[in-house]
Amino acid sequence: MRERLEKLVIAGGGTAGWMAAAALARFAPPGSRIELVESEAIGTVGVGEATIPQIHLFNGALGIDEAEFLRETKGSFKLGIEFDGWLREGESYMHAFGNIGRGVGLLPFQHYWLRSKKLGIAKPLQRYSLNELAARTMRMQRGRPAPNLPEMPYAYHFDAGLYAAFLRRYAETRGVVRHEGRIASVERDGESGAISALMLDDDRRVEGDFFIDCTGFRALLIGEALGSPFEDWKHHLPCDRAVAVPCANGGEFTPYTRSIARKAGWQWRIPLQHRIGNGMVYSSDHLSDDEAAETLLANLDGAPQGDPRPIRFRTGMRREQWSHNCLAIGLAAGFMEPLESTSIHLIQSAISCFLSVMPNGAPDPAIVDWFNDQAAFEWMRIRDFLVLHYVANERRGEPFWDTVRAQELPETLAAKIDQWKATGFIHREHEELFTEVGWFQVFAGQGVEARGYNPIANALPEKDLRALLGETEAALVEQVRPMDHHIDFLARMIRAGQGTPS
Protein backbone atom coordinates (compact mmCIF):
# COMPACT_ATOMS: atom_id res chain seq x y z
CA MET A 1 0.00 0.00 0.00
CA ARG A 2 1.01 3.57 -0.58
CA GLU A 3 2.01 5.78 2.34
CA ARG A 4 -1.38 7.50 2.19
CA LEU A 5 -4.82 6.38 1.11
CA GLU A 6 -5.18 7.95 -2.30
CA LYS A 7 -8.01 5.78 -3.57
CA LEU A 8 -10.94 4.38 -1.61
CA VAL A 9 -13.17 1.86 -3.35
CA ILE A 10 -16.72 1.05 -2.23
CA ALA A 11 -17.99 -2.36 -3.31
CA GLY A 12 -21.77 -2.18 -3.64
CA GLY A 13 -24.33 0.60 -3.65
CA GLY A 14 -27.68 0.74 -1.92
CA THR A 15 -28.16 2.71 1.28
CA ALA A 16 -24.88 1.55 2.84
CA GLY A 17 -22.75 2.19 -0.24
CA TRP A 18 -24.08 5.63 -0.99
CA MET A 19 -24.03 6.71 2.66
CA ALA A 20 -20.35 5.77 2.70
CA ALA A 21 -19.72 7.52 -0.62
CA ALA A 22 -21.46 10.72 0.50
CA ALA A 23 -19.58 10.81 3.81
CA LEU A 24 -16.21 10.21 2.17
CA ALA A 25 -16.95 12.81 -0.51
CA ARG A 26 -17.60 15.29 2.27
CA PHE A 27 -14.82 14.37 4.73
CA ALA A 28 -12.01 12.43 3.03
CA PRO A 29 -8.68 14.30 2.86
CA PRO A 30 -8.11 16.58 -0.15
CA GLY A 31 -6.85 14.65 -3.16
CA SER A 32 -8.60 11.41 -2.22
CA ARG A 33 -10.27 9.52 -5.04
CA ILE A 34 -13.49 7.71 -4.21
CA GLU A 35 -14.97 5.12 -6.54
CA LEU A 36 -18.03 2.89 -6.14
CA VAL A 37 -18.81 -0.34 -7.96
CA GLU A 38 -22.39 -1.54 -8.22
CA SER A 39 -24.61 -3.43 -10.61
CA GLU A 40 -28.12 -2.40 -11.58
CA ALA A 41 -28.89 -6.12 -11.93
CA ILE A 42 -28.36 -6.78 -8.22
CA GLY A 43 -31.28 -5.69 -6.05
CA THR A 44 -31.06 -4.30 -2.54
CA VAL A 45 -32.93 -5.47 0.54
CA GLY A 46 -34.33 -2.01 1.28
CA VAL A 47 -36.18 -2.66 4.55
CA GLY A 48 -34.48 0.11 6.51
CA GLU A 49 -37.12 2.79 6.04
CA ALA A 50 -37.46 3.79 9.69
CA THR A 51 -34.72 5.56 11.62
CA ILE A 52 -33.82 6.86 15.06
CA PRO A 53 -32.87 10.47 15.94
CA GLN A 54 -29.14 9.91 15.33
CA ILE A 55 -29.87 10.27 11.59
CA HIS A 56 -29.85 14.04 12.22
CA LEU A 57 -26.12 13.83 12.96
CA PHE A 58 -25.41 12.23 9.59
CA ASN A 59 -27.65 14.46 7.47
CA GLY A 60 -26.52 17.52 9.38
CA ALA A 61 -22.83 16.71 8.88
CA LEU A 62 -23.46 16.54 5.14
CA GLY A 63 -25.31 19.88 5.24
CA ILE A 64 -28.52 18.39 3.88
CA ASP A 65 -31.58 20.64 3.87
CA GLU A 66 -34.36 18.90 5.81
CA ALA A 67 -37.25 19.98 3.59
CA GLU A 68 -35.40 18.87 0.45
CA PHE A 69 -34.52 15.56 2.09
CA LEU A 70 -38.15 14.87 3.05
CA ARG A 71 -39.38 15.88 -0.39
CA GLU A 72 -36.85 13.75 -2.27
CA THR A 73 -37.27 10.64 -0.09
CA LYS A 74 -41.08 10.89 0.32
CA GLY A 75 -40.39 10.97 4.04
CA SER A 76 -42.48 11.55 7.13
CA PHE A 77 -41.73 12.18 10.78
CA LYS A 78 -41.27 9.59 13.52
CA LEU A 79 -41.65 10.14 17.27
CA GLY A 80 -41.28 6.54 18.42
CA ILE A 81 -42.30 2.91 17.85
CA GLU A 82 -45.55 1.33 18.99
CA PHE A 83 -45.34 -2.32 20.07
CA ASP A 84 -48.75 -3.91 19.65
CA GLY A 85 -49.39 -7.33 21.17
CA TRP A 86 -45.83 -7.95 22.32
CA LEU A 87 -46.83 -8.52 25.93
CA ARG A 88 -50.31 -9.86 25.31
CA GLU A 89 -52.76 -9.74 22.40
CA GLY A 90 -54.75 -6.51 22.43
CA GLU A 91 -52.28 -4.51 24.55
CA SER A 92 -49.73 -2.00 23.28
CA TYR A 93 -47.05 0.36 24.51
CA MET A 94 -44.65 2.79 22.88
CA HIS A 95 -40.90 3.23 22.94
CA ALA A 96 -40.98 6.96 22.36
CA PHE A 97 -37.99 9.20 21.82
CA GLY A 98 -37.12 11.75 24.48
CA ASN A 99 -37.64 12.04 28.20
CA ILE A 100 -40.20 10.37 30.43
CA GLY A 101 -41.34 12.59 33.29
CA ARG A 102 -38.67 14.41 35.24
CA GLY A 103 -36.39 13.35 38.04
CA VAL A 104 -35.91 15.00 41.40
CA GLY A 105 -32.45 15.57 42.84
CA LEU A 106 -30.19 12.57 42.32
CA LEU A 107 -32.83 10.18 41.03
CA PRO A 108 -34.33 9.73 37.57
CA PHE A 109 -38.09 9.60 37.11
CA GLN A 110 -38.40 5.81 37.08
CA HIS A 111 -37.87 5.58 40.84
CA TYR A 112 -40.65 8.07 41.56
CA TRP A 113 -42.95 6.31 39.11
CA LEU A 114 -42.21 2.94 40.74
CA ARG A 115 -42.95 4.42 44.15
CA SER A 116 -46.18 5.92 42.85
CA LYS A 117 -47.15 2.49 41.48
CA LYS A 118 -46.76 1.03 44.97
CA LEU A 119 -49.03 3.80 46.26
CA GLY A 120 -51.56 3.18 43.48
CA ILE A 121 -51.36 6.70 42.06
CA ALA A 122 -49.23 6.12 38.95
CA LYS A 123 -50.72 6.52 35.50
CA PRO A 124 -49.40 4.75 32.37
CA LEU A 125 -46.03 6.00 31.18
CA GLN A 126 -47.54 7.60 28.07
CA ARG A 127 -49.08 10.28 30.31
CA TYR A 128 -45.57 11.47 31.19
CA SER A 129 -44.03 11.37 27.69
CA LEU A 130 -44.20 14.39 25.38
CA ASN A 131 -43.33 12.31 22.31
CA GLU A 132 -45.88 9.60 23.01
CA LEU A 133 -48.65 12.06 23.76
CA ALA A 134 -47.89 13.90 20.52
CA ALA A 135 -47.63 10.63 18.57
CA ARG A 136 -50.91 9.22 19.88
CA THR A 137 -52.73 12.43 18.93
CA MET A 138 -51.01 12.59 15.49
CA ARG A 139 -49.22 15.85 16.31
CA MET A 140 -45.81 17.11 15.25
CA GLN A 141 -43.52 20.07 15.75
CA ARG A 142 -39.83 20.91 15.51
CA GLY A 143 -37.83 22.75 18.12
CA ARG A 144 -38.73 23.57 21.72
CA PRO A 145 -42.36 23.43 22.89
CA ALA A 146 -41.44 26.32 25.22
CA PRO A 147 -38.25 28.43 25.67
CA ASN A 148 -37.27 26.69 28.91
CA LEU A 149 -37.88 23.15 27.63
CA PRO A 150 -35.70 20.77 25.58
CA GLU A 151 -36.40 20.12 21.92
CA MET A 152 -38.73 17.28 21.06
CA PRO A 153 -36.55 14.58 19.45
CA TYR A 154 -37.69 12.93 16.24
CA ALA A 155 -36.52 10.74 13.41
CA TYR A 156 -37.90 9.88 9.99
CA HIS A 157 -39.62 7.30 7.87
CA PHE A 158 -38.36 7.40 4.29
CA ASP A 159 -38.00 5.36 1.14
CA ALA A 160 -34.55 3.78 1.45
CA GLY A 161 -34.17 3.48 -2.33
CA LEU A 162 -34.91 7.17 -2.80
CA TYR A 163 -32.51 8.03 0.02
CA ALA A 164 -29.73 6.06 -1.72
CA ALA A 165 -30.50 7.88 -5.00
CA PHE A 166 -30.49 11.23 -3.18
CA LEU A 167 -27.07 10.49 -1.65
CA ARG A 168 -25.78 9.25 -4.99
CA ARG A 169 -26.53 12.63 -6.54
CA TYR A 170 -24.85 14.30 -3.56
CA ALA A 171 -21.75 12.12 -3.90
CA GLU A 172 -21.37 12.27 -7.67
CA THR A 173 -21.58 16.06 -7.72
CA ARG A 174 -18.65 15.98 -5.28
CA GLY A 175 -16.46 13.79 -7.45
CA VAL A 176 -17.36 10.19 -6.59
CA VAL A 177 -16.97 7.95 -9.65
CA ARG A 178 -19.44 5.10 -10.11
CA HIS A 179 -18.62 1.91 -12.05
CA GLU A 180 -21.48 -0.21 -13.34
CA GLY A 181 -20.66 -3.91 -13.17
CA ARG A 182 -20.65 -7.12 -11.17
CA ILE A 183 -17.67 -8.08 -9.04
CA ALA A 184 -16.32 -11.37 -10.35
CA SER A 185 -13.39 -11.83 -7.98
CA VAL A 186 -11.26 -10.09 -5.36
CA GLU A 187 -7.49 -9.82 -5.77
CA ARG A 188 -5.27 -9.90 -2.68
CA ASP A 189 -1.63 -9.05 -2.19
CA GLY A 190 0.31 -12.28 -1.72
CA GLU A 191 2.58 -10.86 0.95
CA SER A 192 0.31 -8.73 3.17
CA GLY A 193 -3.03 -10.39 2.47
CA ALA A 194 -4.59 -6.97 1.85
CA ILE A 195 -7.05 -6.48 -0.99
CA SER A 196 -5.44 -4.93 -4.05
CA ALA A 197 -8.22 -4.82 -6.64
CA LEU A 198 -11.73 -5.87 -7.64
CA MET A 199 -12.08 -7.76 -10.92
CA LEU A 200 -15.38 -7.08 -12.69
CA ASP A 201 -17.18 -9.57 -14.90
CA ASP A 202 -16.12 -7.71 -18.06
CA ASP A 203 -12.42 -7.99 -17.08
CA ARG A 204 -12.14 -4.42 -15.82
CA ARG A 205 -9.86 -4.11 -12.81
CA VAL A 206 -10.60 -1.53 -10.09
CA GLU A 207 -7.55 -0.97 -7.91
CA GLY A 208 -7.65 0.72 -4.53
CA ASP A 209 -5.77 1.43 -1.31
CA PHE A 210 -8.75 0.82 0.97
CA PHE A 211 -12.01 -1.03 0.31
CA ILE A 212 -15.45 -0.73 1.89
CA ASP A 213 -17.60 -3.83 1.59
CA CYS A 214 -21.26 -2.96 0.98
CA THR A 215 -22.08 -6.15 -0.91
CA GLY A 216 -24.93 -7.10 1.41
CA PHE A 217 -25.47 -10.59 2.77
CA ARG A 218 -22.93 -11.98 0.28
CA ALA A 219 -20.08 -10.12 2.04
CA LEU A 220 -17.82 -10.73 -0.96
CA LEU A 221 -14.82 -8.92 0.51
CA ILE A 222 -14.97 -9.29 4.29
CA GLY A 223 -16.44 -12.80 4.23
CA GLU A 224 -15.53 -14.64 1.05
CA ALA A 225 -12.15 -13.02 0.38
CA LEU A 226 -10.87 -12.24 3.89
CA GLY A 227 -12.67 -14.98 5.80
CA SER A 228 -13.96 -12.97 8.74
CA PRO A 229 -16.12 -15.47 10.66
CA PHE A 230 -19.82 -14.84 11.19
CA GLU A 231 -21.19 -15.02 14.73
CA ASP A 232 -24.70 -16.46 14.47
CA TRP A 233 -27.31 -15.25 16.99
CA LYS A 234 -30.24 -17.41 15.90
CA HIS A 235 -30.34 -18.99 19.37
CA HIS A 236 -31.28 -15.56 20.73
CA LEU A 237 -33.20 -14.10 17.79
CA PRO A 238 -34.72 -17.05 15.88
CA CYS A 239 -36.48 -15.11 13.12
CA ASP A 240 -34.67 -15.85 9.87
CA ARG A 241 -36.99 -14.64 7.11
CA ALA A 242 -39.05 -11.65 6.11
CA VAL A 243 -41.55 -10.83 3.42
CA ALA A 244 -42.12 -7.21 2.38
CA VAL A 245 -44.66 -5.35 0.27
CA PRO A 246 -45.70 -1.70 -0.03
CA CYS A 247 -49.37 -0.79 -0.11
CA ALA A 248 -51.47 2.24 -0.98
CA ASN A 249 -51.93 4.80 1.75
CA GLY A 250 -54.79 4.13 4.14
CA GLY A 251 -55.53 4.31 7.82
CA GLU A 252 -53.88 6.89 10.01
CA PHE A 253 -50.82 8.86 8.88
CA THR A 254 -49.01 8.07 12.10
CA PRO A 255 -45.85 9.93 13.21
CA TYR A 256 -44.62 6.62 14.60
CA THR A 257 -43.65 3.16 13.39
CA ARG A 258 -45.86 0.21 14.30
CA SER A 259 -44.57 -3.24 15.23
CA ILE A 260 -47.42 -5.74 15.55
CA ALA A 261 -46.75 -9.14 17.11
CA ARG A 262 -48.05 -12.11 15.08
CA LYS A 263 -48.11 -15.80 15.94
CA ALA A 264 -44.53 -16.50 14.80
CA GLY A 265 -42.93 -13.09 14.43
CA TRP A 266 -44.03 -9.51 13.86
CA GLN A 267 -45.24 -7.09 11.22
CA TRP A 268 -43.96 -3.58 10.55
CA ARG A 269 -45.92 -0.58 9.28
CA ILE A 270 -44.09 2.54 8.06
CA PRO A 271 -46.18 5.40 6.59
CA LEU A 272 -44.60 7.45 3.81
CA GLN A 273 -45.98 10.25 1.66
CA HIS A 274 -46.64 8.00 -1.32
CA ARG A 275 -47.25 4.58 0.23
CA ILE A 276 -47.02 2.48 3.38
CA GLY A 277 -44.07 0.16 3.85
CA ASN A 278 -45.07 -3.22 5.30
CA GLY A 279 -43.26 -6.40 6.16
CA MET A 280 -43.47 -9.56 8.19
CA VAL A 281 -40.43 -10.88 10.09
CA TYR A 282 -40.82 -14.52 11.11
CA SER A 283 -39.22 -17.83 12.07
CA SER A 284 -39.27 -20.42 9.31
CA ASP A 285 -39.23 -23.10 12.03
CA HIS A 286 -42.68 -21.94 13.12
CA LEU A 287 -44.33 -20.45 10.02
CA SER A 288 -44.27 -21.29 6.31
CA ASP A 289 -43.47 -18.70 3.66
CA ASP A 290 -47.01 -18.92 2.29
CA GLU A 291 -48.53 -18.39 5.74
CA ALA A 292 -46.31 -15.38 6.32
CA ALA A 293 -47.31 -13.79 3.01
CA GLU A 294 -50.99 -14.49 3.68
CA THR A 295 -50.76 -12.94 7.15
CA LEU A 296 -49.08 -9.83 5.76
CA LEU A 297 -51.53 -9.37 2.90
CA ALA A 298 -54.49 -9.83 5.24
CA ASN A 299 -53.31 -6.96 7.46
CA LEU A 300 -52.62 -4.06 5.10
CA ASP A 301 -54.20 -0.60 5.20
CA GLY A 302 -54.48 -0.34 1.42
CA ALA A 303 -54.16 -2.32 -1.80
CA PRO A 304 -50.76 -4.08 -2.15
CA GLN A 305 -48.44 -2.55 -4.72
CA GLY A 306 -46.89 -5.73 -6.06
CA ASP A 307 -46.24 -9.22 -4.83
CA PRO A 308 -44.70 -9.84 -1.40
CA ARG A 309 -40.91 -10.02 -1.71
CA PRO A 310 -39.16 -12.77 0.29
CA ILE A 311 -35.94 -12.05 2.21
CA ARG A 312 -33.79 -14.67 3.93
CA PHE A 313 -31.26 -13.65 6.56
CA ARG A 314 -29.10 -14.79 9.44
CA THR A 315 -29.04 -12.64 12.55
CA GLY A 316 -25.52 -11.99 13.80
CA MET A 317 -22.34 -10.09 13.00
CA ARG A 318 -18.90 -10.47 11.52
CA ARG A 319 -16.40 -10.89 14.33
CA GLU A 320 -14.01 -8.65 12.41
CA GLN A 321 -15.86 -5.89 10.60
CA TRP A 322 -12.50 -4.32 9.73
CA SER A 323 -9.87 -6.71 8.42
CA HIS A 324 -6.62 -5.68 6.66
CA ASN A 325 -7.57 -2.78 4.38
CA CYS A 326 -11.28 -3.59 4.24
CA LEU A 327 -14.20 -2.29 6.28
CA ALA A 328 -17.63 -3.95 6.11
CA ILE A 329 -20.75 -1.88 6.69
CA GLY A 330 -24.44 -2.58 6.32
CA LEU A 331 -25.51 -6.15 5.70
CA ALA A 332 -21.93 -7.21 4.92
CA ALA A 333 -21.11 -6.48 8.58
CA GLY A 334 -24.10 -8.37 9.93
CA PHE A 335 -27.83 -8.21 10.37
CA MET A 336 -30.34 -7.55 13.11
CA GLU A 337 -34.02 -7.42 12.35
CA PRO A 338 -35.37 -3.84 12.13
CA LEU A 339 -37.39 -4.13 15.34
CA GLU A 340 -35.91 -0.93 16.80
CA SER A 341 -34.97 0.72 13.48
CA THR A 342 -31.23 0.28 13.98
CA SER A 343 -30.19 -0.82 10.48
CA ILE A 344 -29.35 2.62 9.09
CA HIS A 345 -27.91 3.70 12.44
CA LEU A 346 -25.38 0.85 12.34
CA ILE A 347 -24.27 1.99 8.87
CA GLN A 348 -23.94 5.55 10.11
CA SER A 349 -22.12 4.48 13.26
CA ALA A 350 -19.55 2.43 11.34
CA ILE A 351 -18.86 5.32 8.95
CA SER A 352 -18.49 7.79 11.80
CA CYS A 353 -16.21 5.48 13.76
CA PHE A 354 -14.04 4.84 10.70
CA LEU A 355 -13.70 8.55 9.93
CA SER A 356 -12.57 9.17 13.51
CA VAL A 357 -9.57 6.84 13.01
CA MET A 358 -9.11 7.01 9.22
CA PRO A 359 -5.61 5.70 8.47
CA ASN A 360 -2.99 7.48 6.39
CA GLY A 361 -1.73 4.27 4.85
CA ALA A 362 -1.64 0.67 5.97
CA PRO A 363 -4.05 0.43 8.94
CA ASP A 364 -2.37 0.02 12.32
CA PRO A 365 -3.48 -3.22 14.06
CA ALA A 366 -4.15 -1.32 17.29
CA ILE A 367 -6.65 0.92 15.50
CA VAL A 368 -8.29 -2.02 13.73
CA ASP A 369 -8.65 -3.89 17.03
CA TRP A 370 -10.16 -0.81 18.68
CA PHE A 371 -12.71 -0.42 15.89
CA ASN A 372 -13.72 -4.08 16.03
CA ASP A 373 -14.09 -3.93 19.81
CA GLN A 374 -16.31 -0.85 19.53
CA ALA A 375 -18.43 -2.43 16.81
CA ALA A 376 -18.86 -5.67 18.75
CA PHE A 377 -19.91 -3.77 21.88
CA GLU A 378 -22.52 -1.75 20.01
CA TRP A 379 -23.91 -4.73 18.11
CA MET A 380 -24.18 -6.92 21.21
CA ARG A 381 -25.90 -4.24 23.28
CA ILE A 382 -28.44 -3.65 20.52
CA ARG A 383 -28.92 -7.43 20.31
CA ASP A 384 -29.67 -7.49 24.05
CA PHE A 385 -32.29 -4.76 23.67
CA LEU A 386 -34.04 -6.66 20.89
CA VAL A 387 -33.95 -9.92 22.84
CA LEU A 388 -35.66 -8.20 25.80
CA HIS A 389 -38.74 -7.54 23.64
CA TYR A 390 -39.00 -11.24 22.83
CA VAL A 391 -38.26 -12.89 26.18
CA ALA A 392 -40.54 -10.65 28.24
CA ASN A 393 -43.77 -11.82 26.61
CA GLU A 394 -46.86 -13.43 28.06
CA ARG A 395 -48.24 -14.90 24.85
CA ARG A 396 -48.76 -18.33 26.39
CA GLY A 397 -49.53 -21.39 24.28
CA GLU A 398 -47.97 -20.08 21.04
CA PRO A 399 -44.94 -22.25 20.13
CA PHE A 400 -42.79 -19.42 18.77
CA TRP A 401 -43.38 -17.10 21.73
CA ASP A 402 -43.01 -19.94 24.23
CA THR A 403 -39.63 -20.79 22.65
CA VAL A 404 -38.19 -17.28 22.75
CA ARG A 405 -39.45 -16.73 26.28
CA ALA A 406 -37.66 -19.86 27.51
CA GLN A 407 -34.26 -19.10 25.97
CA GLU A 408 -31.03 -18.76 27.93
CA LEU A 409 -30.25 -15.05 28.06
CA PRO A 410 -26.99 -13.37 27.13
CA GLU A 411 -25.16 -12.66 30.39
CA THR A 412 -25.17 -8.93 29.76
CA LEU A 413 -28.96 -8.88 29.32
CA ALA A 414 -29.56 -11.14 32.32
CA ALA A 415 -27.57 -8.70 34.48
CA LYS A 416 -29.56 -5.74 33.17
CA ILE A 417 -32.88 -7.46 33.94
CA ASP A 418 -31.73 -8.51 37.43
CA GLN A 419 -30.63 -4.95 38.27
CA TRP A 420 -33.97 -3.55 37.16
CA LYS A 421 -35.97 -6.17 39.05
CA ALA A 422 -33.99 -5.59 42.24
CA THR A 423 -34.29 -1.82 42.66
CA GLY A 424 -35.44 -0.25 39.39
CA PHE A 425 -31.80 0.49 38.54
CA ILE A 426 -30.77 0.94 34.89
CA HIS A 427 -27.17 1.53 33.88
CA ARG A 428 -26.16 2.73 30.42
CA GLU A 429 -22.74 1.21 29.88
CA HIS A 430 -20.19 3.37 28.07
CA GLU A 431 -21.77 4.57 24.81
CA GLU A 432 -24.38 1.87 24.24
CA LEU A 433 -27.06 3.09 21.88
CA PHE A 434 -30.21 2.78 23.96
CA THR A 435 -30.56 5.07 26.94
CA GLU A 436 -31.89 4.39 30.42
CA VAL A 437 -35.21 5.90 29.33
CA GLY A 438 -35.46 3.48 26.40
CA TRP A 439 -34.82 0.48 28.63
CA PHE A 440 -37.32 1.86 31.18
CA GLN A 441 -40.10 2.05 28.59
CA VAL A 442 -39.52 -1.50 27.34
CA PHE A 443 -39.23 -2.94 30.85
CA ALA A 444 -42.51 -1.29 31.80
CA GLY A 445 -44.23 -2.01 28.49
CA GLN A 446 -43.24 -5.68 28.51
CA GLY A 447 -44.43 -6.16 32.07
CA VAL A 448 -41.02 -6.70 33.69
CA GLU A 449 -41.80 -5.75 37.28
CA ALA A 450 -39.29 -4.09 39.58
CA ARG A 451 -39.55 -5.38 43.15
CA GLY A 452 -38.34 -2.10 44.61
CA TYR A 453 -36.95 1.34 43.95
CA ASN A 454 -34.23 3.56 45.33
CA PRO A 455 -35.30 4.49 48.91
CA ILE A 456 -34.09 8.06 48.38
CA ALA A 457 -37.37 8.51 46.47
CA ASN A 458 -39.18 8.22 49.83
CA ALA A 459 -37.68 11.55 50.90
CA LEU A 460 -40.22 13.31 48.66
CA PRO A 461 -43.45 13.76 50.63
CA GLU A 462 -46.42 11.97 49.11
CA LYS A 463 -48.29 15.20 48.45
CA ASP A 464 -45.25 16.49 46.52
CA LEU A 465 -45.04 13.22 44.59
CA ARG A 466 -48.68 13.58 43.59
CA ALA A 467 -48.00 17.17 42.57
CA LEU A 468 -44.96 16.10 40.51
CA LEU A 469 -47.03 13.58 38.57
CA GLY A 470 -50.02 15.84 38.10
CA GLU A 471 -48.02 18.89 37.06
CA THR A 472 -45.94 16.85 34.61
CA GLU A 473 -49.03 15.39 32.98
CA ALA A 474 -50.83 18.73 32.75
CA ALA A 475 -47.77 20.51 31.34
CA LEU A 476 -47.38 17.94 28.55
CA VAL A 477 -51.04 18.27 27.55
CA GLU A 478 -50.58 22.02 27.24
CA GLN A 479 -47.39 21.58 25.20
CA VAL A 480 -49.05 19.21 22.73
CA ARG A 481 -52.33 21.11 22.38
CA PRO A 482 -51.06 23.81 19.96
CA MET A 483 -49.05 21.40 17.78
CA ASP A 484 -50.10 20.86 14.16
CA HIS A 485 -51.39 17.55 12.91
CA HIS A 486 -48.58 15.48 11.44
CA ILE A 487 -49.94 15.49 7.88
CA ASP A 488 -50.49 19.27 7.88
CA PHE A 489 -47.09 20.00 9.42
CA LEU A 490 -45.30 17.84 6.84
CA ALA A 491 -47.23 19.26 3.88
CA ARG A 492 -46.57 22.86 4.90
CA MET A 493 -42.88 22.21 5.50
CA ILE A 494 -42.35 20.59 2.10
CA ARG A 495 -44.29 23.31 0.30
CA ALA A 496 -42.29 26.03 2.02
CA GLY A 497 -39.03 24.27 1.21
CA GLN A 498 -37.24 26.03 4.02
CA GLY A 499 -35.97 23.21 6.19
CA THR A 500 -32.85 23.80 8.21
CA PRO A 501 -30.03 21.27 8.04
CA SER A 502 -31.04 18.17 10.01
C-alpha positions, 0 to 999 in steps of 0.5 A: 500500500502507498504511504497515504490512502489515495483511492478508496473503493466502495464495493456495492451501492444501496443505502450503505454504499451511498451513505459511505460515498457521501460521507467520504466525498464530504470528509475524506482528505483533499486529493482522495479519489473515491470510486463505487462499484455496483450493478443495476442487476443486483437488487437491494434489501431495502427494509431500513425505512425507519430511523432513530434520531441519530440520523440528524447527525449524519444528514446535518454533517453533510449539510442536507436541507431537511425539507429537500430531504423529506421531499426527495425521499417521500419521508415523514416524521417519527416520534417513536415505535408502537409495540402492539401485542408484544406482551399480550394480544390486544395490549400495546405500549410505545418506545418513544424518543425523548424524556419520560417525566422528570427526576428530582435531585439525584434520582431519575423519574423511574424511581418516583414512578415505581414508588407511585405504582406502589401507592396506586397513584401512577398513570401509564407512562404515556401520560408522562411522555411528550413524544408519546402524547404527541404521537398518539394524537397525530401531532408534530412540531420541531424545536422547543415546545417552550423556551425553557424546555428541551427540543422534542426529538424525532426521526424519519420514515423514508423510502430507502431506495430514494434516500440512496439515490439522493445520496448518490446525486450528492456524492457524484456532484462531489467527485465520486466515480461510479462503475457499473458492473458485477464483481467477479473476484477479489485480488489480494496481495500475496505478501500482506493479504490486503485487498489490491483490486476488484475484478469485474465480470467484463475484465475491468480491474478496479484498484484501490488502497482501501475497500469498503464492503457494501455487498450485502449478505454476500459479504464478498470482501470481508467474508468470502475473500478475507474470511472474517467469521460470522457469529450467528445469533439465531439462538437468541433471535430465531427469526430468519426470514421476512416478506415485504410489500408496499401498499397504498396509503390508508388508515392513520398517517401516524408519526410513529412506526408500528410493530405488531406481534403475530403468531410466529414473528411480527409485522412492521408498518411505516407510513410514507408520503406516497405509500405504506411500507409493510413487512413480516419478520418470522421464524421459518421453524414456526411459520411457512413462507405462504402463511407469512405472506398471507398474514401480511396481505391480510393486514394491510391498510391499502391495496398491495403494490406488487407481490410480497418479496421474500428475504432470507437472513441470518441474525448476527455479526462479523467478528471482524468488521474491519480486516486488513484494508477492508471495512464492512458496513451494512448487511456485509457487517451483519444483520439484526431485524429492524425491530428498533430501526437500527439498520441505518444507524449501524451503517452511520455508526460504522462510517463515523467510527471509521472517519474518527480513526481514518488511516494514512496508509496501511491500517495500524493493528491497534486501530483495527482492534479498537474499531472491532471492539467498539463495533462488537460492543454496540452490536451486542448491546443492541442485540440485548435490547431486541432480545428483551422484547422477545423474552418478556412476553406473556403470549402463552400457548404459542410455540414461537413465543413460548420458545423465545421466552424460555431461551437462555439469556446473554449474560449482559442482558440477564444482568440488566434485567436482574438490576432492574428487578432488584431496585429499578436500577438501569445503567447505560454502559459506556456509549451503548445506543439505547438510553436508560429511558429506552430500557425503562419504557420496554421494561414497563411495556413488557411487564417486567416488574421491579420489586423495589426502587431507590429508597431516596425517592421516599424523601419526597413527601407523598403530596409532593409526589402527587404534585410532581405527577399531576403537574408533569401530565398537565404541562405535557397536555398544554405543550401538545395542544397547539401542535399541528397535525402530522400530515399538515405539518409535513405538507406545509414544511415541504411546500415552504421548502425552508428546512434547516439542516437536520 
